Amino acid sequence: MGVKVGFFDSGVGGLSILRAFQSICPEAETEYYGDSKHCPYGNRPREEIVALSEACVKRLLKSGCSIIVVACNTATAAAIDYLRAKYPDVPFVGLEPAIKPAALETKSGIVAVLATAGTFGGRLYRETKDRFAKDVTVIATVADEFVTEVERLKGREVGELKMRERARLLDVVRAKIEPLVRAGADRIVLGCTHFPTLKPLIEEVAGPGVKVIDPSMAVARQAKRIYDKF
């Protein structure tokens, strides 16, 4: 019997990580759990996020998962240290905003990070920013409404939307992205697994001079490296 890899998120956002992993490791058995009942995690107290994350982990372990991907930036920020200490025999793969590539690539010296308040309050974000973005300006932008919008799509992609629904969603994205472009950001980091669903709209609003960075594949490659060692 092969190794089973479990993924969890506060809702459907982590499917972006799951799909990336399946594209490079199609032979792996996977299981996904989206805790939509408690979505979003971003505005909850840390202690509650830890408890919810552990409940997701217990569910995946019970179903036979040997590796667990915390496919949620907020859960990673709040709970991954606790989970690794509580379950030392389980390899956990977490997420952190891709500030490093953004800081290395920016021409304007200004990068924007879209995430939830929970992610911005976590140790991983602070340490990554302090380590890799000392010489650039980082605009931290809370975009909890993006999570709500992606949950509302129920797994549909932007290309599947009717014209009116797409136009409404584009207005939501425009309200958050246009100020970042006006501020000079030429790199926008997607710091929540829900946000890649909106990437086509974010790129449309941002324009060709701005690169939108989605860390999904980098996380998937790390999960595959661990999987290959089993």
Z-matrix of the N, CA and C atoms (Angstrom, degrees):
N
C 1 1.462
C 2 1.524 1 109.49
N 3 1.342 2 117.56 1 134.37
C 4 1.450 3 121.65 2 -176.04
C 5 1.509 4 112.81 3 -78.67
N 6 1.309 5 114.42 4 173.67
C 7 1.457 6 121.66 5 178.73
C 8 1.522 7 109.21 6 -78.70
N 9 1.305 8 116.12 7 134.02
C 10 1.454 9 121.49 8 -179.64
C 11 1.524 10 109.45 9 -103.60
N 12 1.326 11 115.55 10 131.35
C 13 1.457 12 120.93 11 -177.67
C 14 1.527 13 108.86 12 -108.78
N 15 1.325 14 116.09 13 124.93
C 16 1.459 15 120.97 14 -179.94
C 17 1.520 16 112.10 15 -102.47
N 18 1.312 17 115.93 16 143.91
C 19 1.464 18 123.25 17 178.64
C 20 1.521 19 108.21 18 -127.95
N 21 1.341 20 117.33 19 137.89
C 22 1.461 21 117.96 20 172.71
C 23 1.519 22 110.82 21 -140.11
N 24 1.318 23 114.23 22 152.81
C 25 1.460 24 122.75 23 178.36
C 26 1.519 25 107.32 24 -151.28
N 27 1.326 26 115.41 25 171.54
C 28 1.461 27 119.80 26 177.90
C 29 1.517 28 112.43 27 -73.08
N 30 1.323 29 117.86 28 -5.03
C 31 1.466 30 121.64 29 179.95
C 32 1.512 31 110.02 30 -173.83
N 33 1.318 32 116.75 31 -135.28
C 34 1.466 33 120.60 32 -175.68
C 35 1.526 34 113.03 33 -88.86
N 36 1.336 35 117.82 34 -7.14
C 37 1.457 36 120.40 35 -174.71
C 38 1.512 37 114.13 36 -57.88
N 39 1.320 38 116.95 37 -40.90
C 40 1.457 39 120.81 38 -177.06
C 41 1.509 40 114.53 39 -65.33
N 42 1.317 41 117.37 40 -9.88
C 43 1.467 42 120.13 41 175.50
C 44 1.528 43 111.04 42 -60.20
N 45 1.336 44 117.48 43 -25.74
C 46 1.463 45 119.91 44 177.59
C 47 1.532 46 110.30 45 -64.81
N 48 1.325 47 117.03 46 -36.53
C 49 1.461 48 120.90 47 176.63
C 50 1.525 49 110.51 48 -72.39
N 51 1.322 50 116.29 49 -43.85
C 52 1.467 51 120.81 50 179.15
C 53 1.523 52 110.87 51 -58.12
N 54 1.319 53 117.30 52 -46.61
C 55 1.472 54 120.43 53 -178.70
C 56 1.520 55 111.38 54 -63.73
N 57 1.329 56 116.24 55 -39.44
C 58 1.463 57 119.69 56 178.15
C 59 1.527 58 110.41 57 -63.46
N 60 1.336 59 116.70 58 -42.19
C 61 1.461 60 120.48 59 179.11
C 62 1.524 61 111.04 60 -65.03
N 63 1.303 62 117.01 61 -44.51
C 64 1.464 63 120.28 62 -179.60
C 65 1.522 64 112.21 63 -63.56
N 66 1.323 65 116.68 64 -28.53
C 67 1.467 66 119.87 65 -179.73
C 68 1.527 67 112.08 66 -70.84
N 69 1.328 68 117.78 67 -26.79
C 70 1.464 69 120.50 68 -179.38
C 71 1.527 70 112.63 69 -108.40
N 72 1.322 71 116.35 70 -10.20
C 73 1.465 72 120.27 71 179.76
C 74 1.530 73 109.46 72 -140.48
N 75 1.343 74 117.15 73 61.26
C 76 1.470 75 120.74 74 -173.76
C 77 1.524 76 114.54 75 -65.22
N 78 1.343 77 116.36 76 -18.76
C 79 1.463 78 119.21 77 -178.10
C 80 1.513 79 113.07 78 -79.62
N 81 1.330 80 117.90 79 -13.83
C 82 1.467 81 121.50 80 -175.28
C 83 1.526 82 111.75 81 -76.70
N 84 1.323 83 115.44 82 140.44
C 85 1.469 84 120.28 83 172.08
C 86 1.526 85 107.59 84 -80.41
N 87 1.312 86 116.51 85 132.27
C 88 1.470 87 120.29 86 -176.59
C 89 1.524 88 110.51 87 -130.63
N 90 1.323 89 113.90 88 157.83
C 91 1.463 90 120.61 89 172.69
C 92 1.523 91 108.16 90 -141.51
N 93 1.314 92 115.81 91 138.41
C 94 1.460 93 120.86 92 -178.94
C 95 1.516 94 109.89 93 -121.23
N 96 1.335 95 115.77 94 135.96
C 97 1.454 96 120.03 95 173.94
C 98 1.520 97 109.28 96 -127.27
N 99 1.309 98 116.33 97 120.51
C 100 1.449 99 122.41 98 176.39
C 101 1.521 100 109.70 99 -107.59
N 102 1.312 101 116.27 100 116.06
C 103 1.465 102 121.41 101 -176.68
C 104 1.530 103 110.27 102 -85.54
N 105 1.326 104 115.79 103 61.94
C 106 1.469 105 120.76 104 -175.38
C 107 1.525 106 112.67 105 -63.73
N 108 1.332 107 115.99 106 -22.99
C 109 1.467 108 119.67 107 179.19
C 110 1.528 109 110.82 108 -59.87
N 111 1.317 110 117.01 109 -32.41
C 112 1.459 111 121.13 110 -176.36
C 113 1.532 112 112.98 111 -111.65
N 114 1.310 113 116.57 112 12.78
C 115 1.458 114 120.61 113 179.25
C 116 1.535 115 110.19 114 -75.09
N 117 1.344 116 117.89 115 139.01
C 118 1.469 117 127.27 116 0.59
C 119 1.521 118 111.79 117 -90.29
N 120 1.343 119 115.20 118 158.30
C 121 1.459 120 120.51 119 175.25
C 122 1.528 121 111.41 120 -82.76
N 123 1.323 122 116.82 121 -23.54
C 124 1.462 123 121.59 122 -167.25
C 125 1.506 124 116.61 123 -56.98
N 126 1.330 125 118.00 124 -29.40
C 127 1.470 126 119.28 125 -176.86
C 128 1.532 127 112.43 126 -105.05
N 129 1.335 128 117.02 127 16.33
C 130 1.461 129 120.89 128 179.94
C 131 1.535 130 110.99 129 -97.11
N 132 1.350 131 118.00 130 155.65
C 133 1.468 132 120.74 131 176.67
C 134 1.530 133 110.78 132 -62.61
N 135 1.319 134 116.36 133 151.90
C 136 1.459 135 121.29 134 -177.23
C 137 1.527 136 111.60 135 -55.92
N 138 1.324 137 117.25 136 -43.58
C 139 1.464 138 120.46 137 -177.39
C 140 1.525 139 111.29 138 -60.87
N 141 1.312 140 116.38 139 -36.76
C 142 1.467 141 119.76 140 178.98
C 143 1.516 142 110.93 141 -70.62
N 144 1.332 143 117.33 142 -39.36
C 145 1.466 144 120.65 143 178.66
C 146 1.527 145 110.07 144 -63.60
N 147 1.324 146 116.94 145 -39.88
C 148 1.461 147 120.71 146 177.70
C 149 1.523 148 110.30 147 -61.44
N 150 1.321 149 116.87 148 -45.12
C 151 1.471 150 120.53 149 -179.32
C 152 1.520 151 111.24 150 -64.65
N 153 1.318 152 117.44 151 -42.98
C 154 1.461 153 121.08 152 179.13
C 155 1.531 154 110.71 153 -65.11
N 156 1.334 155 116.23 154 -40.49
C 157 1.463 156 120.11 155 179.74
C 158 1.520 157 111.00 156 -64.69
N 159 1.319 158 116.83 157 -41.66
C 160 1.457 159 119.15 158 179.82
C 161 1.527 160 110.90 159 -65.96
N 162 1.312 161 117.48 160 -35.33
C 163 1.471 162 120.47 161 176.69
C 164 1.529 163 109.99 162 -62.26
N 165 1.316 164 117.05 163 -40.05
C 166 1.470 165 121.02 164 177.65
C 167 1.530 166 110.36 165 -64.94
N 168 1.328 167 115.93 166 -42.54
C 169 1.463 168 120.54 167 -179.71
C 170 1.525 169 110.54 168 -63.22
N 171 1.316 170 117.17 169 -45.35
C 172 1.467 171 120.39 170 179.68
C 173 1.527 172 111.08 171 -59.27
N 174 1.319 173 115.86 172 -38.83
C 175 1.465 174 120.74 173 179.37
C 176 1.532 175 110.76 174 -63.66
N 177 1.331 176 115.95 175 -43.61
C 178 1.467 177 120.19 176 -178.39
C 179 1.530 178 111.01 177 -71.23
N 180 1.323 179 117.06 178 -38.80
C 181 1.462 180 119.59 179 177.70
C 182 1.524 181 111.02 180 -64.25
N 183 1.311 182 115.85 181 -39.99
C 184 1.462 183 120.48 182 179.60
C 185 1.526 184 111.61 183 -62.76
N 186 1.328 185 116.23 184 -29.89
C 187 1.465 186 119.95 185 -179.48
C 188 1.527 187 112.28 186 -87.95
N 189 1.336 188 116.23 187 4.38
C 190 1.463 189 119.55 188 172.56
C 191 1.512 190 116.75 189 99.98
N 192 1.321 191 117.92 190 13.40
C 193 1.469 192 120.38 191 179.55
C 194 1.531 193 110.42 192 -75.39
N 195 1.326 194 115.86 193 137.01
C 196 1.463 195 121.60 194 179.46
C 197 1.517 196 112.30 195 -103.50
N 198 1.323 197 116.99 196 -25.25
C 199 1.465 198 123.75 197 178.17
C 200 1.522 199 106.74 198 -124.10
N 201 1.321 200 116.98 199 138.98
C 202 1.468 201 119.02 200 -179.44
C 203 1.521 202 110.21 201 -127.12
N 204 1.319 203 114.73 202 126.85
C 205 1.457 204 121.97 203 176.08
C 206 1.522 205 107.95 204 -100.19
N 207 1.327 206 115.37 205 117.58
C 208 1.467 207 120.35 206 176.04
C 209 1.529 208 105.94 207 -81.18
N 210 1.330 209 115.29 208 88.05
C 211 1.470 210 121.63 209 -171.02
C 212 1.524 211 111.33 210 -84.81
N 213 1.327 212 114.23 211 47.94
C 214 1.459 213 121.44 212 -176.31
C 215 1.521 214 107.17 213 -153.08
N 216 1.326 215 117.11 214 121.24
C 217 1.460 216 120.09 215 -179.08
C 218 1.520 217 112.07 216 -63.27
N 219 1.330 218 116.72 217 -41.38
C 220 1.460 219 120.27 218 -178.91
C 221 1.524 220 111.29 219 -64.78
N 222 1.331 221 117.06 220 -44.25
C 223 1.466 222 120.59 221 178.85
C 224 1.518 223 110.79 222 -65.17
N 225 1.331 224 117.35 223 -37.98
C 226 1.456 225 120.35 224 176.66
C 227 1.521 226 110.19 225 -60.90
N 228 1.325 227 115.95 226 -48.44
C 229 1.459 228 120.49 227 -177.29
C 230 1.524 229 111.83 228 -60.69
N 231 1.322 230 116.72 229 -40.66
C 232 1.460 231 120.64 230 -173.85
C 233 1.521 232 114.15 231 -87.54
N 234 1.341 233 116.24 232 -32.98
C 235 1.463 234 118.00 233 -163.44
C 236 1.518 235 116.65 234 -123.28
N 237 1.321 236 120.39 235 -14.02
C 238 1.465 237 117.71 236 -169.30
C 239 1.528 238 112.58 237 -67.04
N 240 1.328 239 118.32 238 -34.20
C 241 1.465 240 119.21 239 176.83
C 242 1.522 241 110.87 240 -62.57
N 243 1.325 242 115.60 241 -42.72
C 244 1.466 243 120.80 242 178.17
C 245 1.530 244 110.66 243 -62.95
N 246 1.332 245 116.69 244 -45.79
C 247 1.466 246 120.68 245 -177.21
C 248 1.523 247 111.51 246 -63.70
N 249 1.315 248 116.85 247 -41.36
C 250 1.465 249 119.66 248 179.90
C 251 1.526 250 111.36 249 -65.92
N 252 1.323 251 116.80 250 -35.12
C 253 1.463 252 120.20 251 177.97
C 254 1.528 253 111.49 252 -73.19
N 255 1.326 254 116.35 253 -37.65
C 256 1.473 255 121.37 254 -176.96
C 257 1.530 256 111.84 255 -75.89
N 258 1.336 257 116.33 256 -32.89
C 259 1.470 258 121.19 257 -177.22
C 260 1.527 259 109.03 258 -126.23
N 261 1.336 260 117.39 259 71.27
C 262 1.470 261 120.77 260 -173.12
C 263 1.523 262 114.77 261 -65.05
N 264 1.318 263 117.66 262 -19.51
C 265 1.467 264 120.59 263 -179.02
C 266 1.525 265 113.03 264 -89.99
N 267 1.326 266 116.50 265 -2.07
C 268 1.467 267 120.40 266 -178.36
C 269 1.538 268 109.57 267 -105.33
N 270 1.325 269 117.97 268 122.42
C 271 1.465 270 119.57 269 174.75
C 272 1.535 271 109.85 270 -72.77
N 273 1.318 272 116.10 271 125.08
C 274 1.461 273 121.60 272 176.98
C 275 1.529 274 109.40 273 -111.20
N 276 1.316 275 115.43 274 135.14
C 277 1.461 276 121.39 275 173.89
C 278 1.521 277 107.12 276 -111.61
N 279 1.324 278 116.27 277 123.41
C 280 1.455 279 120.06 278 -179.44
C 281 1.513 280 112.25 279 -113.43
N 282 1.321 281 115.16 280 -176.11
C 283 1.459 282 121.47 281 -178.63
C 284 1.517 283 109.84 282 -124.31
N 285 1.309 284 114.84 283 153.36
C 286 1.451 285 121.30 284 168.99
C 287 1.524 286 106.77 285 -147.75
N 288 1.332 287 117.52 286 149.11
C 289 1.464 288 119.29 287 -179.42
C 290 1.529 289 111.21 288 -57.60
N 291 1.323 290 116.28 289 138.69
C 292 1.469 291 122.16 290 -175.10
C 293 1.526 292 111.01 291 -78.79
N 294 1.331 293 114.66 292 61.86
C 295 1.462 294 119.69 293 -179.01
C 296 1.521 295 111.35 294 -71.49
N 297 1.326 296 117.14 295 -35.53
C 298 1.465 297 120.30 296 -176.05
C 299 1.528 298 112.27 297 -57.70
N 300 1.352 299 119.40 298 -55.61
C 301 1.469 300 117.69 299 179.65
C 302 1.516 301 113.31 300 -62.56
N 303 1.328 302 116.38 301 -34.74
C 304 1.462 303 119.51 302 178.82
C 305 1.522 304 110.52 303 -63.53
N 306 1.334 305 116.51 304 -44.33
C 307 1.464 306 121.00 305 -179.14
C 308 1.518 307 111.80 306 -66.68
N 309 1.320 308 117.23 307 -35.32
C 310 1.461 309 121.28 308 -179.86
C 311 1.527 310 112.25 309 -73.49
N 312 1.330 311 116.50 310 -30.84
C 313 1.461 312 120.50 311 -173.03
C 314 1.523 313 114.43 312 -94.12
N 315 1.328 314 118.24 313 -22.46
C 316 1.462 315 120.34 314 -171.88
C 317 1.528 316 112.32 315 -59.48
N 318 1.314 317 115.83 316 138.65
C 319 1.460 318 122.38 317 175.51
C 320 1.525 319 110.17 318 -97.89
N 321 1.334 320 116.21 319 -30.56
C 322 1.460 321 120.68 320 -177.17
C 323 1.521 322 112.79 321 -84.41
N 324 1.347 323 115.73 322 -16.99
C 325 1.458 324 119.39 323 -176.32
C 326 1.510 325 113.28 324 81.58
N 327 1.336 326 115.67 325 10.14
C 328 1.466 327 120.83 326 -179.50
C 329 1.524 328 108.85 327 -128.99
N 330 1.321 329 116.71 328 123.73
C 331 1.458 330 120.98 329 176.88
C 332 1.521 331 108.66 330 -124.87
N 333 1.312 332 116.12 331 150.87
C 334 1.457 333 121.77 332 178.39
C 335 1.519 334 109.22 333 -116.23
N 336 1.307 335 115.74 334 143.45
C 337 1.459 336 121.64 335 175.90
C 338 1.519 337 107.98 336 -121.91
N 339 1.324 338 115.97 337 123.74
C 340 1.465 339 122.25 338 175.03
C 341 1.521 340 108.10 339 -99.51
N 342 1.325 341 117.18 340 124.34
C 343 1.459 342 120.34 341 -179.55
C 344 1.517 343 109.01 342 -160.46
N 345 1.326 344 115.44 343 -175.53
C 346 1.460 345 121.04 344 175.03
C 347 1.525 346 108.90 345 -94.92
N 348 1.308 347 115.59 346 164.37
C 349 1.462 348 119.84 347 178.63
C 350 1.519 349 111.06 348 -60.05
N 351 1.312 350 116.97 349 -35.43
C 352 1.459 351 121.03 350 179.59
C 353 1.516 352 112.64 351 -62.58
N 354 1.321 353 117.17 352 -38.59
C 355 1.459 354 120.99 353 178.30
C 356 1.518 355 110.97 354 -67.17
N 357 1.322 356 116.69 355 -44.30
C 358 1.463 357 120.30 356 -178.82
C 359 1.525 358 112.07 357 -65.34
N 360 1.321 359 116.99 358 -25.14
C 361 1.455 360 120.41 359 -179.82
C 362 1.514 361 114.26 360 -86.32
N 363 1.338 362 116.65 361 -1.23
C 364 1.459 363 120.19 362 -174.49
C 365 1.520 364 114.07 363 -89.64
N 366 1.332 365 115.40 364 160.30
C 367 1.462 366 122.23 365 -179.65
C 368 1.523 367 111.96 366 -62.20
N 369 1.323 368 118.14 367 -42.29
C 370 1.453 369 121.33 368 -175.32
C 371 1.526 370 111.70 369 -61.15
N 372 1.330 371 116.59 370 -41.82
C 373 1.457 372 119.13 371 179.46
C 374 1.523 373 110.59 372 -64.14
N 375 1.311 374 116.24 373 -47.74
C 376 1.468 375 120.07 374 -177.86
C 377 1.522 376 111.65 375 -61.62
N 378 1.339 377 116.11 376 -44.13
C 379 1.461 378 119.41 377 -178.03
C 380 1.521 379 111.30 378 -67.94
N 381 1.330 380 116.81 379 -40.90
C 382 1.464 381 120.06 380 179.57
C 383 1.520 382 110.79 381 -65.08
N 384 1.316 383 116.35 382 -43.46
C 385 1.464 384 120.65 383 179.09
C 386 1.526 385 110.61 384 -63.06
N 387 1.319 386 117.29 385 -45.91
C 388 1.459 387 120.83 386 -178.41
C 389 1.528 388 111.75 387 -65.11
N 390 1.314 389 115.96 388 -32.38
C 391 1.473 390 119.88 389 -175.52
C 392 1.528 391 112.58 390 -81.16
N 393 1.330 392 115.99 391 -40.93
C 394 1.462 393 118.75 392 -169.65
C 395 1.527 394 115.13 393 -111.65
N 396 1.322 395 117.95 394 -11.30
C 397 1.469 396 118.91 395 -173.38
C 398 1.528 397 112.75 396 -122.70
N 399 1.326 398 116.15 397 32.01
C 400 1.465 399 119.40 398 -179.41
C 401 1.525 400 112.47 399 -65.16
N 402 1.333 401 116.14 400 -31.60
C 403 1.461 402 120.36 401 -173.46
C 404 1.524 403 113.73 402 -101.64
N 405 1.316 404 117.15 403 9.96
C 406 1.463 405 119.86 404 178.72
C 407 1.527 406 109.20 405 -128.32
N 408 1.311 407 114.78 406 161.42
C 409 1.468 408 120.59 407 174.95
C 410 1.518 409 108.82 408 -90.74
N 411 1.316 410 116.64 409 126.66
C 412 1.473 411 121.40 410 179.42
C 413 1.520 412 108.48 411 -110.66
N 414 1.325 413 115.77 412 122.09
C 415 1.459 414 121.28 413 175.82
C 416 1.524 415 107.87 414 -98.30
N 417 1.317 416 116.20 415 107.20
C 418 1.472 417 121.17 416 179.74
C 419 1.523 418 108.85 417 -87.89
N 420 1.321 419 115.55 418 119.00
C 421 1.461 420 120.94 419 -174.57
C 422 1.525 421 111.01 420 -122.45
N 423 1.318 422 116.19 421 116.40
C 424 1.466 423 120.78 422 176.75
C 425 1.526 424 108.85 423 -75.61
N 426 1.326 425 116.02 424 126.93
C 427 1.468 426 120.90 425 -176.89
C 428 1.527 427 110.35 426 -131.54
N 429 1.330 428 116.23 427 52.35
C 430 1.463 429 120.26 428 -179.31
C 431 1.527 430 112.12 429 -59.70
N 432 1.331 431 117.08 430 -29.55
C 433 1.464 432 119.09 431 -179.16
C 434 1.525 433 111.86 432 -65.04
N 435 1.335 434 117.37 433 -25.58
C 436 1.462 435 120.04 434 176.68
C 437 1.528 436 110.44 435 -64.77
N 438 1.326 437 116.32 436 -37.63
C 439 1.469 438 120.37 437 178.05
C 440 1.522 439 109.68 438 -61.44
N 441 1.313 440 116.22 439 -46.85
C 442 1.468 441 121.03 440 179.72
C 443 1.519 442 110.97 441 -59.16
N 444 1.320 443 116.76 442 -42.45
C 445 1.464 444 120.83 443 -178.13
C 446 1.528 445 111.50 444 -66.76
N 447 1.317 446 117.16 445 -41.06
C 448 1.468 447 119.90 446 -179.50
C 449 1.529 448 110.65 447 -68.80
N 450 1.317 449 117.33 448 -38.42
C 451 1.466 450 119.38 449 175.41
C 452 1.528 451 110.48 450 -60.77
N 453 1.294 452 116.54 451 -37.81
C 454 1.465 453 121.62 452 179.81
C 455 1.532 454 111.72 453 -63.97
N 456 1.330 455 116.29 454 -28.04
C 457 1.473 456 120.03 455 179.87
C 458 1.526 457 112.16 456 -72.13
N 459 1.347 458 116.96 457 -22.01
C 460 1.476 459 121.72 458 177.27
C 461 1.530 460 112.33 459 55.03
N 462 1.327 461 115.91 460 45.63
C 463 1.454 462 120.42 461 175.28
C 464 1.514 463 115.42 462 90.04
N 465 1.320 464 117.61 463 -6.47
C 466 1.476 465 119.35 464 178.87
C 467 1.521 466 110.41 465 -74.66
N 468 1.324 467 115.91 466 149.53
C 469 1.449 468 121.56 467 176.24
C 470 1.524 469 109.75 468 -91.47
N 471 1.330 470 116.01 469 162.29
C 472 1.460 471 120.94 470 -179.16
C 473 1.528 472 111.45 471 -58.15
N 474 1.327 473 115.74 472 -37.37
C 475 1.461 474 119.91 473 -178.87
C 476 1.515 475 114.31 474 -65.47
N 477 1.318 476 117.35 475 -14.30
C 478 1.464 477 121.04 476 -179.12
C 479 1.522 478 112.47 477 -92.45
N 480 1.314 479 118.24 478 -5.49
C 481 1.453 480 120.94 479 -173.24
C 482 1.521 481 112.49 480 -78.92
N 483 1.319 482 115.69 481 149.20
C 484 1.460 483 120.79 482 173.02
C 485 1.527 484 108.78 483 -73.94
N 486 1.321 485 115.99 484 159.45
C 487 1.456 486 121.36 485 -171.27
C 488 1.528 487 112.72 486 -56.36
N 489 1.316 488 117.17 487 -44.53
C 490 1.457 489 120.19 488 -177.04
C 491 1.528 490 111.53 489 -66.14
N 492 1.324 491 116.08 490 -42.60
C 493 1.466 492 119.94 491 -179.57
C 494 1.531 493 110.39 492 -67.02
N 495 1.331 494 115.98 493 -39.17
C 496 1.461 495 119.77 494 178.37
C 497 1.527 496 110.89 495 -63.85
N 498 1.320 497 116.25 496 -41.45
C 499 1.466 498 120.88 497 -179.26
C 500 1.531 499 110.71 498 -63.89
N 501 1.336 500 116.86 499 -41.30
C 502 1.465 501 120.15 500 178.15
C 503 1.518 502 110.66 501 -63.33
N 504 1.319 503 116.51 502 -44.07
C 505 1.462 504 121.15 503 -179.06
C 506 1.535 505 110.67 504 -66.89
N 507 1.305 506 115.97 505 -36.22
C 508 1.465 507 119.85 506 177.50
C 509 1.525 508 111.08 507 -62.51
N 510 1.319 509 116.56 508 -36.97
C 511 1.473 510 120.45 509 177.19
C 512 1.533 511 111.00 510 -64.25
N 513 1.335 512 116.70 511 -39.23
C 514 1.469 513 121.14 512 178.03
C 515 1.526 514 109.99 513 -62.35
N 516 1.324 515 115.35 514 -44.48
C 517 1.463 516 120.48 515 -179.92
C 518 1.529 517 110.60 516 -67.00
N 519 1.312 518 116.58 517 -42.43
C 520 1.471 519 121.38 518 -177.73
C 521 1.542 520 110.79 519 -59.10
N 522 1.328 521 116.20 520 -41.68
C 523 1.468 522 120.35 521 -178.11
C 524 1.522 523 112.12 522 -60.75
N 525 1.320 524 117.05 523 -28.86
C 526 1.464 525 120.70 524 -178.28
C 527 1.529 526 112.35 525 -93.49
N 528 1.331 527 117.30 526 -33.73
C 529 1.465 528 121.09 527 -171.73
C 530 1.528 529 113.33 528 -89.00
N 531 1.311 530 118.11 529 -38.14
C 532 1.466 531 119.71 530 -176.43
C 533 1.534 532 112.78 531 -57.96
N 534 1.342 533 120.15 532 -41.18
C 535 1.470 534 118.77 533 177.06
C 536 1.529 535 113.29 534 -61.45
N 537 1.316 536 117.24 535 -31.65
C 538 1.465 537 120.81 536 179.01
C 539 1.522 538 110.65 537 -69.01
N 540 1.322 539 115.78 538 -41.32
C 541 1.466 540 120.33 539 178.73
C 542 1.530 541 110.09 540 -66.12
N 543 1.324 542 115.90 541 -42.48
C 544 1.471 543 119.44 542 178.67
C 545 1.527 544 111.30 543 -63.38
N 546 1.337 545 116.47 544 -29.69
C 547 1.464 546 120.58 545 179.27
C 548 1.525 547 112.35 546 -77.19
N 549 1.341 548 116.72 547 -7.73
C 550 1.458 549 120.52 548 176.19
C 551 1.508 550 116.15 549 101.31
N 552 1.324 551 118.09 550 5.07
C 553 1.462 552 120.09 551 179.67
C 554 1.525 553 110.79 552 -65.97
N 555 1.334 554 116.81 553 128.86
C 556 1.465 555 119.99 554 176.72
C 557 1.531 556 111.80 555 -113.24
N 558 1.327 557 116.27 556 2.73
C 559 1.457 558 122.35 557 173.00
C 560 1.525 559 107.35 558 -136.30
N 561 1.333 560 115.99 559 129.96
C 562 1.459 561 120.94 560 177.22
C 563 1.523 562 107.93 561 -121.07
N 564 1.323 563 116.06 562 118.99
C 565 1.462 564 122.20 563 -177.68
C 566 1.530 565 109.32 564 -94.24
N 567 1.312 566 115.97 565 129.02
C 568 1.459 567 121.35 566 176.69
C 569 1.531 568 107.93 567 -87.27
N 570 1.327 569 116.53 568 101.89
C 571 1.450 570 121.91 569 -174.31
C 572 1.508 571 114.32 570 -98.86
N 573 1.323 572 117.07 571 26.61
C 574 1.461 573 122.73 572 176.67
C 575 1.515 574 107.18 573 -150.42
N 576 1.330 575 117.37 574 137.56
C 577 1.466 576 120.02 575 -175.39
C 578 1.522 577 113.12 576 -68.84
N 579 1.312 578 117.86 577 -13.70
C 580 1.460 579 119.74 578 174.62
C 581 1.530 580 111.65 579 -72.69
N 582 1.331 581 116.53 580 -28.18
C 583 1.456 582 120.14 581 -167.00
C 584 1.534 583 115.92 582 -71.36
N 585 1.360 584 120.39 583 -28.91
C 586 1.454 585 118.49 584 177.90
C 587 1.529 586 114.30 585 -56.42
N 588 1.326 587 117.39 586 -26.98
C 589 1.463 588 119.89 587 176.23
C 590 1.522 589 110.74 588 -59.23
N 591 1.327 590 116.52 589 -33.85
C 592 1.465 591 121.81 590 -178.22
C 593 1.526 592 112.55 591 -91.72
N 594 1.318 593 117.88 592 3.67
C 595 1.468 594 120.64 593 -175.20
C 596 1.531 595 113.21 594 -55.50
N 597 1.340 596 119.93 595 -41.95
C 598 1.471 597 118.50 596 178.97
C 599 1.529 598 112.54 597 -58.76
N 600 1.323 599 117.16 598 -38.70
C 601 1.461 600 120.75 599 179.87
C 602 1.536 601 111.04 600 -73.87
N 603 1.327 602 116.23 601 -38.15
C 604 1.461 603 120.17 602 178.08
C 605 1.523 604 109.78 603 -62.48
N 606 1.325 605 116.84 604 -43.52
C 607 1.459 606 120.93 605 178.99
C 608 1.525 607 111.14 606 -66.00
N 609 1.312 608 116.77 607 -37.02
C 610 1.469 609 120.79 608 178.63
C 611 1.521 610 110.95 609 -62.84
N 612 1.320 611 116.48 610 -44.00
C 613 1.461 612 120.54 611 -179.53
C 614 1.530 613 110.72 612 -72.25
N 615 1.324 614 117.37 613 -42.40
C 616 1.464 615 121.52 614 -175.23
C 617 1.520 616 112.30 615 -68.21
N 618 1.326 617 117.31 616 -34.79
C 619 1.455 618 120.69 617 -179.96
C 620 1.517 619 112.85 618 90.27
N 621 1.328 620 117.27 619 170.79
C 622 1.467 621 122.27 620 -172.54
C 623 1.525 622 114.56 621 -67.67
N 624 1.317 623 118.43 622 -17.57
C 625 1.461 624 120.47 623 -178.67
C 626 1.511 625 114.07 624 -83.91
N 627 1.317 626 117.26 625 -1.48
C 628 1.459 627 121.57 626 -177.39
C 629 1.528 628 109.30 627 -119.39
N 630 1.325 629 116.19 628 130.18
C 631 1.463 630 120.77 629 176.89
C 632 1.520 631 109.75 630 -97.97
N 633 1.325 632 116.01 631 129.87
C 634 1.464 633 121.73 632 177.79
C 635 1.528 634 107.77 633 -98.93
N 636 1.320 635 116.49 634 122.60
C 637 1.468 636 121.38 635 -173.20
C 638 1.522 637 110.59 636 -103.68
N 639 1.324 638 115.15 637 118.43
C 640 1.462 639 123.43 638 179.52
C 641 1.531 640 108.06 639 -110.03
N 642 1.333 641 118.86 640 115.89
C 643 1.475 642 121.15 641 -176.23
C 644 1.528 643 114.84 642 -82.62
N 645 1.323 644 118.06 643 6.64
C 646 1.472 645 120.62 644 -173.07
C 647 1.527 646 112.90 645 -54.24
N 648 1.322 647 117.64 646 -46.62
C 649 1.460 648 119.91 647 -176.33
C 650 1.521 649 111.86 648 -68.83
N 651 1.317 650 117.84 649 -35.24
C 652 1.465 651 119.99 650 177.86
C 653 1.525 652 110.64 651 -62.45
N 654 1.316 653 116.64 652 -40.31
C 655 1.477 654 120.97 653 177.91
C 656 1.523 655 109.69 654 -67.10
N 657 1.328 656 116.45 655 -41.86
C 658 1.460 657 120.91 656 178.98
C 659 1.527 658 111.38 657 -61.00
N 660 1.330 659 116.68 658 -40.55
C 661 1.473 660 119.78 659 179.44
C 662 1.525 661 111.38 660 -65.45
N 663 1.332 662 117.07 661 -37.49
C 664 1.463 663 120.02 662 177.24
C 665 1.530 664 110.47 663 -65.37
N 666 1.318 665 117.26 664 -41.19
C 667 1.468 666 120.65 665 176.91
C 668 1.531 667 110.78 666 -62.56
N 669 1.318 668 116.40 667 -38.47
C 670 1.473 669 119.74 668 179.54
C 671 1.524 670 110.92 669 -67.86
N 672 1.331 671 117.59 670 -37.90
C 673 1.465 672 119.71 671 177.87
C 674 1.521 673 110.77 672 -59.87
N 675 1.321 674 116.70 673 -41.42
C 676 1.462 675 120.24 674 178.25
C 677 1.526 676 110.49 675 -68.51
N 678 1.333 677 116.04 676 -43.21
C 679 1.472 678 121.14 677 179.38
C 680 1.531 679 110.88 678 -58.20
N 681 1.310 680 116.51 679 -42.16
C 682 1.480 681 120.73 680 -176.57
C 683 1.523 682 112.42 681 -66.77
N 684 1.332 683 117.26 682 -19.75
C 685 1.466 684 120.71 683 -178.95
C 686 1.538 685 112.44 684 -83.55
N 687 1.333 686 116.45 685 -15.07
C 688 1.476 687 119.74 686 -179.07
C 689 1.519 688 111.14 687 -75.74
